[in-house]
Amino acid sequence: MHIADNRPKTKYILATDDSHNTLQEITKAISTELGPGKCKSVPKEEALFNKEVSVCLIQCMLLVGLPFFF
């Protein structure tokens, strides 16, 4: 049985991205388009004392190993 012979009722769109942007580049681009464009990398210890960042967000970032960019 081939998919072409029995097309599914639901249509799907598949997109791929071959870019190799870093998380810092993506964060900077979002900040530039939606905010002041300022972005800096901070150590985890400094992020823990930043009142603008929620404890939940820090825990999530630590859990998945994301770097901190503010």
Number of C-alpha atoms within 10 A of each C-alpha: 5 6 7 7 7 8 9 9 6 5 6 7 4 4 5 5 5 5 6 7 8 9 13 16 12 11 16 20 15 14 15 13 9 9 10 10 12 12 16 10 11 12 10 14 8 9 18 14 11 11 8 9 12 12 14 9 10 15 12 11 14 13 9 8 9 11 13 17 16 15
